[in-house]
Amino acid sequence: MRLIGKNEKIENSLKELERGLEEFQSSDMWKNYLDTISVFHNYSPCNCLLIKLQYPSATFVAGFNVWKKLGRFVKKGEKGIAILAPVYKNFTRQVETVNGEIEEIEETVLIGFRTVYVFDITQTEGKELNLSIYHPLKGQAPEDLITSIENIIFSIGYSITYGDCGKAEGYTNSIQKLVFINNTREPLTQLATLVHELAHILLHNPTQLSRDEQEFEAESVAYVVLKSLGIEIGQSAFAYITVWHPTLKDFLERAERVRIAANNILDRI
């Protein structure tokens, strides 16, 4: 198996990432990234960007064998979308227990990456699939979804209060473990605020980030979660996403935090 640094295909993928990051210097590009992970929230930030660069219109991707299991087949002549898959190896090492005995434990260690290929649903044909959970809504929000988000918040040990909090859409008090939602807002806004505040709980308790950085991450998570469920919350989601010029390290760290938090929420709905 040829690993990173020795694999020309991987090096080409990394060059694609570098090219994409050079373009990633505006809130529009961050929005495009969020749009991508709202569909591919199980993929790493690097692979989301690779998918977007190679197949901008991709909506749902999977490997050849996964499509086959779903009753769909890759069309003849279609070119795969190259992404990076981690390569792990199991190692056994000896450790000394508290009783002074020697015990062997197994560890799984990341040793590199390999190139694998996925295909968008438009590159396949076969059985019709229903991939949407919710359809886009105007003003209203599904009650079962609101209940699901509320239950996640409850499970973390927070309570929720609905009431008038003036101009604010809502807020979280981590000391009192309370989420306050403005009940004068439309149901869809209340839902978006619930997800936003849940993101704060998951990401910023505690945190050393500035308030602007916290709001940036929380609003990004809310956007991804709701868009994944087919709910478009529009440009209001980008009130905090105005000027951010990430380095490669900034992008990978921030993007991964947003992806993990969004994935955490979506897996529990």
Residue frames relative to the residue before (quaternion, step in Angstrom):
aa qw qx qy qz dx dy dz
M 1.0000 0.0000 0.0000 0.0000 0.00 0.00 0.00
R 0.2692 -0.7724 0.5547 0.1526 3.59 -0.80 0.98
L 0.2330 -0.8123 0.5277 0.0860 3.53 -0.70 1.12
I 0.7615 -0.3868 0.2653 0.4473 3.54 -1.36 0.14
G 0.7258 0.3606 -0.3118 0.4959 3.56 -0.96 0.91
K 0.7550 0.2983 -0.1768 0.5566 3.55 1.19 -0.51
N 0.6662 0.4888 -0.2844 0.4861 3.52 1.27 -0.21
E 0.3937 -0.7548 0.4758 0.2211 3.56 -0.44 1.21
K 0.6299 0.5385 -0.3416 0.4434 3.59 1.03 -0.74
I 0.6431 0.5074 -0.3249 0.4727 3.56 1.01 -0.76
E 0.6421 0.5242 -0.3242 0.4558 3.55 0.96 -0.87
N 0.6329 0.5197 -0.3290 0.4703 3.58 1.05 -0.75
S 0.6372 0.5242 -0.3241 0.4628 3.58 1.04 -0.79
L 0.6552 0.5057 -0.3104 0.4676 3.57 1.00 -0.82
K 0.6175 0.5261 -0.3415 0.4747 3.58 1.09 -0.66
E 0.6165 0.5336 -0.3365 0.4712 3.57 1.09 -0.74
L 0.6341 0.5269 -0.3244 0.4638 3.57 1.02 -0.80
E 0.6483 0.5207 -0.3140 0.4583 3.55 0.95 -0.90
R 0.6498 0.5086 -0.3133 0.4700 3.56 0.98 -0.86
G 0.6640 0.5099 -0.3099 0.4507 3.57 0.96 -0.86
L 0.6556 0.5195 -0.3129 0.4499 3.56 1.00 -0.79
E 0.5978 0.5612 -0.3611 0.4443 3.58 1.13 -0.59
E 0.6911 0.4501 -0.2623 0.5009 3.56 1.18 -0.64
F 0.6074 0.6182 -0.3183 0.3842 3.53 1.30 -0.41
Q 0.4222 0.7391 -0.4191 0.3159 3.57 0.92 0.88
S 0.7003 0.3868 -0.2938 0.5232 3.59 1.03 0.68
S 0.6336 -0.5281 0.3903 0.4091 3.57 -1.23 0.35
D 0.5818 0.5772 -0.3789 0.4300 3.60 1.12 -0.56
M 0.6637 0.4899 -0.3108 0.4721 3.56 0.97 -0.81
W 0.6260 0.5110 -0.3468 0.4762 3.59 1.03 -0.68
K 0.6208 0.5294 -0.3369 0.4700 3.58 1.03 -0.77
N 0.6384 0.5209 -0.3301 0.4606 3.58 0.96 -0.82
Y 0.6359 0.5162 -0.3287 0.4702 3.56 1.02 -0.78
L 0.6537 0.5074 -0.3150 0.4648 3.60 0.91 -0.88
D 0.6084 0.5441 -0.3444 0.4639 3.58 1.04 -0.75
T 0.6672 0.5125 -0.2997 0.4499 3.55 0.99 -0.86
I 0.7318 0.4133 -0.2685 0.4708 3.60 0.77 -0.93
S 0.5232 0.6035 -0.4340 0.4168 3.60 1.19 -0.21
V 0.6902 0.4173 -0.2541 0.5339 3.56 1.24 -0.53
F 0.7993 0.2474 -0.0969 0.5390 3.56 0.93 -0.95
H 0.1211 0.8605 -0.4914 0.0579 3.60 0.91 0.86
N 0.6228 0.5231 -0.3622 0.4553 3.61 1.22 -0.10
Y 0.6183 0.5400 -0.3401 0.4588 3.58 1.29 -0.08
S 0.5661 -0.5991 0.4476 0.3466 3.55 -1.17 0.64
P 0.6602 -0.4971 0.3673 0.4267 3.62 -1.21 0.34
C 0.6357 0.5335 -0.3380 0.4439 3.59 0.96 -0.81
N 0.7055 0.4568 -0.2740 0.4675 3.58 0.86 -0.93
C 0.5841 0.5533 -0.3746 0.4609 3.60 1.10 -0.59
L 0.6779 0.4851 -0.2889 0.4707 3.55 0.94 -0.91
L 0.6299 0.5300 -0.3309 0.4614 3.59 1.03 -0.74
I 0.6371 0.5195 -0.3233 0.4687 3.57 0.98 -0.83
K 0.6730 0.5078 -0.2927 0.4512 3.57 0.91 -0.99
L 0.6743 0.5055 -0.2975 0.4486 3.58 0.97 -0.84
Q 0.7425 0.4231 -0.2293 0.4659 3.58 0.93 -0.86
Y 0.8012 0.0765 0.0016 0.5934 3.57 1.08 -0.76
P 0.1964 -0.8562 0.4657 0.1067 3.59 0.46 1.25
S 0.7271 0.4371 -0.2509 0.4662 3.59 1.04 -0.68
A 0.3509 0.7637 -0.4846 0.2424 3.61 1.26 0.11
T 0.1362 -0.8052 0.5751 0.0493 3.56 -1.01 0.87
F 0.7910 -0.0296 0.0432 0.6096 3.58 1.10 -0.67
V 0.0189 -0.8316 0.5542 -0.0317 3.58 -0.46 1.18
A 0.0658 0.7661 -0.6374 0.0490 3.53 -1.26 0.57
G 0.5910 -0.5768 0.4330 0.3613 3.54 -1.28 0.31
F 0.7291 -0.4454 0.3035 0.4217 3.56 -1.31 0.37
N 0.7234 0.4549 -0.2548 0.4526 3.58 0.80 -1.04
V 0.6078 0.5415 -0.3567 0.4584 3.59 1.12 -0.63
W 0.6399 0.5110 -0.3267 0.4719 3.57 0.94 -0.84
K 0.6300 0.5450 -0.3307 0.4436 3.58 1.01 -0.83
K 0.6613 0.5029 -0.3010 0.4682 3.59 0.98 -0.86
L 0.6842 0.4742 -0.2740 0.4816 3.56 1.18 -0.63
G 0.5590 -0.6367 0.3715 0.3796 3.57 1.29 0.06
R 0.6255 0.4871 -0.3553 0.4952 3.56 1.21 0.47
F 0.2064 -0.7929 0.5682 0.0771 3.55 -1.16 0.65
V 0.5184 -0.6411 0.4679 0.3184 3.57 -1.03 0.80
K 0.4692 -0.6858 0.4856 0.2715 3.57 -0.89 0.99
K 0.5852 -0.5938 0.4296 0.3470 3.54 -1.10 0.73
G 0.8104 0.2759 -0.2145 0.4702 3.56 -0.94 0.92
E 0.5131 0.6486 -0.4270 0.3656 3.61 1.25 -0.12
K 0.3387 -0.7420 0.5501 0.1793 3.56 -1.04 0.86
G 0.4467 -0.7173 0.4739 0.2477 3.56 -0.83 1.01
I 0.4191 -0.6600 0.5646 0.2645 3.55 -1.30 0.47
A 0.3024 -0.7928 0.5051 0.1580 3.58 -0.49 1.20
I 0.0453 0.7696 -0.6357 0.0399 3.55 -0.90 0.97
L 0.4883 -0.6680 0.4842 0.2843 3.56 -1.30 0.23
A 0.1330 -0.7872 0.6001 0.0509 3.56 -0.82 1.06
P 0.4580 -0.6963 0.4730 0.2858 3.60 -0.85 0.89
V 0.2319 -0.7406 0.6151 0.1391 3.54 -1.20 0.64
Y 0.0996 -0.8138 0.5724 0.0105 3.56 -0.68 1.12
K 0.1032 -0.7729 0.6218 0.0730 3.55 -1.23 0.49
N 0.3780 -0.7258 0.5336 0.2134 3.53 -1.04 0.85
F 0.0739 -0.7839 0.6163 0.0151 3.55 -0.92 0.97
T 0.2394 -0.7409 0.6078 0.1564 3.53 -1.18 0.63
R 0.0421 0.7982 -0.5999 0.0362 3.57 -0.86 0.95
Q 0.4377 -0.7003 0.5088 0.2432 3.52 -1.21 0.57
V 0.0385 -0.7826 0.6214 0.0027 3.55 -1.03 0.88
E 0.4145 -0.6932 0.5325 0.2532 3.52 -1.21 0.57
T 0.3538 -0.7437 0.5311 0.1992 3.58 -0.81 1.03
V 0.6916 -0.4656 0.3446 0.4315 3.57 -1.30 0.13
N 0.6649 0.4931 -0.2949 0.4773 3.58 1.23 -0.44
G 0.5642 -0.6240 0.3738 0.3907 3.57 1.31 0.06
E 0.5238 0.6256 -0.4173 0.4002 3.56 1.27 0.15
I 0.4105 -0.6877 0.5431 0.2523 3.55 -1.23 0.54
E 0.0305 -0.8067 0.5889 -0.0388 3.51 -0.80 1.10
E 0.3321 -0.7367 0.5536 0.2011 3.57 -1.04 0.77
I 0.0400 -0.7860 0.6168 0.0110 3.55 -0.93 0.93
E 0.3638 -0.7228 0.5491 0.2088 3.54 -1.18 0.65
E 0.0777 -0.7844 0.6149 0.0237 3.55 -1.01 0.87
T 0.2619 -0.7344 0.6032 0.1680 3.54 -1.12 0.69
V 0.0707 -0.8273 0.5566 -0.0287 3.55 -0.60 1.19
L 0.4260 -0.6694 0.5471 0.2665 3.56 -1.05 0.83
I 0.0822 -0.8284 0.5539 0.0166 3.59 -0.68 1.10
G 0.8071 -0.1703 0.1018 0.5561 3.61 1.19 -0.06
F 0.4260 -0.6783 0.5324 0.2738 3.54 -1.30 -0.38
R 0.1280 -0.7568 0.6304 0.1159 3.53 -1.30 0.37
T 0.4998 -0.6475 0.4864 0.3070 3.55 -1.21 0.45
V 0.0121 0.7623 -0.6470 0.0132 3.55 -0.96 0.94
Y 0.3409 -0.7576 0.5279 0.1766 3.56 -1.22 0.39
V 0.1012 -0.7600 0.6401 0.0495 3.52 -1.12 0.83
F 0.2502 -0.7599 0.5841 0.1371 3.54 -1.29 0.37
D 0.4546 -0.6644 0.5202 0.2850 3.54 -1.09 0.76
I 0.6440 -0.5428 0.3738 0.3885 3.56 -1.19 0.54
T 0.6279 0.5397 -0.3418 0.4445 3.61 1.11 -0.62
Q 0.6427 0.4997 -0.3196 0.4849 3.60 1.26 -0.25
T 0.6832 0.4461 -0.2684 0.5120 3.56 1.32 0.08
E 0.1348 -0.7623 0.6232 0.1107 3.53 -1.32 0.17
G 0.4462 0.6819 -0.4998 0.2934 3.57 -1.19 0.46
K 0.8508 -0.1177 0.1071 0.5008 3.53 -1.09 -0.80
E 0.4439 -0.6776 0.5186 0.2736 3.56 -1.00 0.87
L 0.1478 -0.7994 0.5797 0.0551 3.56 -0.93 0.92
N 0.2867 -0.7200 0.6033 0.1883 3.55 -1.14 0.70
L 0.0632 -0.8550 0.5145 -0.0164 3.56 -0.16 1.31
S 0.6366 0.5375 -0.3334 0.4412 3.61 1.22 -0.15
I 0.3236 -0.7257 0.5741 0.1976 3.57 -1.07 0.79
Y 0.7861 0.0506 0.0029 0.6160 3.57 0.92 -0.95
H 0.3757 -0.6899 0.5675 0.2467 3.51 -1.26 0.45
P 0.6513 -0.5223 0.3590 0.4173 3.60 -1.14 0.52
L 0.1813 -0.8050 0.5621 0.0563 3.56 -0.96 0.91
K 0.2421 -0.7486 0.5965 0.1584 3.56 -1.21 0.45
G 0.8665 0.0308 -0.0508 0.4956 3.54 -0.42 1.24
Q 0.7576 0.3381 -0.1957 0.5229 3.58 0.95 -0.81
A 0.1949 -0.7644 0.6040 0.1132 3.55 -1.29 0.33
P 0.5410 -0.6283 0.4373 0.3485 3.61 -0.99 0.74
E 0.4742 -0.6989 0.4570 0.2789 3.57 -0.76 1.02
D 0.6427 0.5265 -0.3384 0.4419 3.59 1.03 -0.73
L 0.6339 0.5179 -0.3355 0.4662 3.59 1.11 -0.61
I 0.6179 0.5277 -0.3364 0.4760 3.58 1.02 -0.80
T 0.6547 0.5146 -0.3055 0.4618 3.57 0.96 -0.91
S 0.6412 0.5336 -0.3243 0.4461 3.59 0.98 -0.83
I 0.6663 0.4844 -0.3023 0.4796 3.60 0.94 -0.89
E 0.6290 0.5327 -0.3314 0.4592 3.57 0.99 -0.83
N 0.6711 0.5100 -0.3033 0.4445 3.59 0.93 -0.89
I 0.6067 0.5323 -0.3581 0.4694 3.59 1.09 -0.65
I 0.6501 0.5129 -0.3091 0.4678 3.58 0.97 -0.91
F 0.6451 0.5171 -0.3182 0.4639 3.58 0.97 -0.87
S 0.6636 0.5343 -0.3067 0.4243 3.58 0.94 -0.92
I 0.6549 0.4971 -0.3062 0.4798 3.59 1.21 -0.48
G 0.5972 -0.6059 0.3404 0.4004 3.57 1.32 -0.13
Y 0.5549 0.5878 -0.3961 0.4355 3.58 1.27 0.31
S 0.3065 -0.7058 0.6011 0.2156 3.54 -1.27 0.49
I 0.2793 -0.7518 0.5758 0.1589 3.58 -1.27 0.39
T 0.0615 -0.7792 0.6235 0.0171 3.54 -0.98 0.93
Y 0.1997 -0.7581 0.6103 0.1138 3.57 -0.99 0.90
G 0.2991 0.7404 -0.5584 0.2249 3.57 -0.85 0.98
D 0.6290 -0.5247 0.4107 0.4005 3.56 -1.31 -0.03
C 0.0254 0.8035 -0.5941 0.0303 3.59 -0.64 1.11
G 0.6711 -0.5514 0.2962 0.3973 3.55 0.99 0.90
K 0.8335 -0.1825 0.1488 0.4999 3.55 -0.95 -0.91
A 0.5918 0.5903 -0.3654 0.4096 3.59 1.17 -0.48
E 0.4586 -0.6591 0.5192 0.2926 3.57 -1.14 0.66
G 0.7402 -0.2690 0.2000 0.5828 3.54 1.20 -0.61
Y 0.0954 -0.7884 0.6015 0.0863 3.56 -1.27 0.02
T 0.3000 -0.7291 0.5836 0.1945 3.56 -1.34 0.26
N 0.1633 -0.7495 0.6357 0.0861 3.54 -0.99 0.93
S 0.2636 -0.8162 0.4959 0.1357 3.57 -0.20 1.29
I 0.6027 0.5560 -0.3633 0.4423 3.60 1.16 -0.50
Q 0.7419 0.3656 -0.2011 0.5249 3.56 0.94 -0.94
K 0.3104 -0.7630 0.4943 0.2778 3.57 1.35 -0.25
L 0.4458 0.6762 -0.4349 0.3937 3.51 0.89 1.10
V 0.1459 -0.7373 0.6530 0.0935 3.55 -1.10 0.84
F 0.1207 -0.7961 0.5918 0.0364 3.58 -0.71 1.11
I 0.1008 -0.8038 0.5862 0.0095 3.59 -0.76 1.11
N 0.4422 -0.7019 0.4979 0.2525 3.56 -0.88 0.99
N 0.2453 -0.8169 0.5084 0.1187 3.59 -0.40 1.21
T 0.5509 0.5915 -0.4115 0.4210 3.60 1.27 0.13
R 0.5929 0.5817 -0.3534 0.4303 3.58 1.29 -0.13
E 0.6422 -0.5063 0.4116 0.4022 3.55 -1.34 0.32
P 0.6458 -0.5493 0.3609 0.3886 3.62 -1.11 0.61
L 0.6485 0.5185 -0.3318 0.4477 3.60 0.98 -0.78
T 0.6379 0.5098 -0.3189 0.4810 3.57 1.06 -0.75
Q 0.6294 0.5257 -0.3302 0.4674 3.57 1.02 -0.77
L 0.6375 0.5225 -0.3230 0.4649 3.58 1.00 -0.80
A 0.6624 0.5043 -0.3023 0.4643 3.57 0.89 -0.97
T 0.6524 0.5106 -0.3103 0.4662 3.58 1.03 -0.80
L 0.6057 0.5519 -0.3485 0.4551 3.60 1.03 -0.73
V 0.6808 0.4695 -0.2895 0.4819 3.58 0.90 -0.94
H 0.6175 0.5524 -0.3306 0.4520 3.58 1.02 -0.83
E 0.7034 0.4496 -0.2701 0.4798 3.58 0.84 -0.95
L 0.6007 0.5418 -0.3562 0.4677 3.60 1.08 -0.62
A 0.6231 0.5333 -0.3330 0.4652 3.58 1.04 -0.76
H 0.6128 0.5390 -0.3417 0.4660 3.60 1.02 -0.77
I 0.6567 0.5168 -0.3129 0.4514 3.58 0.92 -0.93
L 0.7084 0.4722 -0.2617 0.4546 3.58 0.90 -0.93
L 0.7874 0.3718 -0.1619 0.4643 3.58 0.98 -0.86
H 0.8311 0.2928 -0.0756 0.4667 3.57 0.95 -0.86
N 0.6071 0.5489 -0.3570 0.4502 3.57 1.02 0.70
P 0.4321 -0.4847 -0.6839 0.3325 1.57 0.16 2.52
T 0.1679 -0.7820 0.5876 0.1224 3.57 -1.30 -0.05
Q 0.3078 -0.7226 0.5848 0.2028 3.54 -1.29 0.44
L 0.4446 0.6952 -0.4533 0.3369 3.57 1.28 0.14
S 0.5429 -0.5899 0.4793 0.3571 3.56 -1.24 0.48
R 0.6712 -0.4903 0.3568 0.4264 3.57 -1.27 0.33
D 0.6497 0.5237 -0.3240 0.4457 3.59 0.93 -0.87
E 0.6525 0.5081 -0.3131 0.4669 3.58 0.99 -0.83
Q 0.6371 0.5246 -0.3262 0.4609 3.57 1.01 -0.81
E 0.6731 0.4920 -0.2979 0.4650 3.59 0.90 -0.93
F 0.5964 0.5704 -0.3449 0.4471 3.56 1.08 -0.77
E 0.7069 0.4554 -0.2674 0.4705 3.58 0.81 -1.01
A 0.6732 0.5150 -0.3071 0.4328 3.60 0.84 -0.96
E 0.6821 0.4750 -0.2952 0.4712 3.58 0.93 -0.88
S 0.6089 0.5443 -0.3464 0.4615 3.58 1.11 -0.66
V 0.6489 0.5086 -0.3157 0.4697 3.58 0.97 -0.85
A 0.6468 0.5196 -0.3241 0.4545 3.60 0.91 -0.89
Y 0.6409 0.5302 -0.3192 0.4542 3.57 0.97 -0.89
V 0.6844 0.4951 -0.2874 0.4515 3.58 0.85 -1.00
V 0.6681 0.5104 -0.3113 0.4430 3.59 0.83 -0.97
L 0.7195 0.4472 -0.2693 0.4580 3.58 0.76 -1.00
K 0.6491 0.5022 -0.3303 0.4662 3.58 0.99 -0.74
S 0.5922 0.5657 -0.3574 0.4488 3.60 1.11 -0.64
L 0.7224 0.4142 -0.2228 0.5070 3.55 1.14 -0.70
G 0.6000 -0.6107 0.3424 0.3870 3.57 1.26 0.28
I 0.5678 0.5864 -0.3799 0.4352 3.58 1.25 0.33
E 0.1964 -0.7972 0.5659 0.0754 3.56 -0.53 1.21
I 0.1386 -0.8154 0.5581 0.0667 3.59 -0.61 1.10
G 0.5111 -0.7274 0.3711 0.2681 3.56 1.27 0.25
Q 0.7868 -0.3677 0.2477 0.4294 3.53 -1.37 -0.18
S 0.5085 0.6556 -0.4310 0.3547 3.59 1.20 -0.31
A 0.5816 0.6040 -0.3664 0.4033 3.56 1.18 -0.50
F 0.7373 0.4456 -0.2252 0.4550 3.57 1.16 -0.49
A 0.2521 0.7850 -0.5244 0.2129 3.56 1.13 0.61
Y 0.7440 0.3815 -0.2085 0.5074 3.57 1.11 -0.70
I 0.6488 0.5011 -0.3155 0.4780 3.58 1.27 -0.19
T 0.2032 0.8107 -0.5173 0.1840 3.56 0.21 1.24
V 0.8112 -0.0339 0.0614 0.5806 3.59 0.55 -1.12
W 0.2896 0.7162 -0.5944 0.2233 3.54 -0.50 1.22
H 0.0569 -0.8114 0.5815 -0.0169 3.57 -0.56 1.16
P 0.1287 -0.8656 0.4797 0.0637 3.58 0.20 1.25
T 0.3698 -0.6221 0.6297 0.2824 3.48 -1.29 0.54
L 0.7002 -0.4198 0.3298 0.4741 3.59 -1.25 0.06
K 0.6619 0.5057 -0.3062 0.4609 3.60 0.93 -0.90
D 0.6326 0.5331 -0.3246 0.4585 3.60 0.98 -0.89
F 0.6778 0.5150 -0.2931 0.4353 3.53 0.82 -1.06
L 0.6993 0.4807 -0.2867 0.4446 3.56 0.76 -1.04
E 0.6744 0.4962 -0.3057 0.4533 3.59 0.93 -0.84
R 0.7066 0.4583 -0.2700 0.4667 3.57 0.81 -1.02
A 0.6621 0.5126 -0.3066 0.4526 3.57 0.92 -0.89
E 0.6647 0.4971 -0.3114 0.4627 3.59 0.96 -0.80
R 0.6242 0.5324 -0.3414 0.4586 3.61 1.00 -0.72
V 0.6604 0.4962 -0.2998 0.4772 3.57 0.95 -0.90
R 0.6650 0.5153 -0.3071 0.4448 3.58 0.89 -0.92
I 0.6745 0.4995 -0.3007 0.4530 3.59 0.85 -0.96
A 0.6664 0.4975 -0.3081 0.4621 3.60 0.90 -0.88
A 0.6545 0.5019 -0.3110 0.4722 3.59 0.94 -0.88
N 0.6560 0.5110 -0.3064 0.4633 3.56 0.96 -0.88
N 0.6077 0.5608 -0.3359 0.4509 3.57 1.04 -0.80
I 0.6850 0.4775 -0.2786 0.4744 3.57 0.90 -0.95
L 0.6874 0.4983 -0.2901 0.4416 3.58 0.81 -1.01
D 0.6510 0.5236 -0.3199 0.4469 3.59 1.03 -0.71
R 0.7184 0.4463 -0.2391 0.4770 3.58 1.21 -0.50
I 0.5369 0.6179 -0.4088 0.4035 3.58 1.27 -0.07
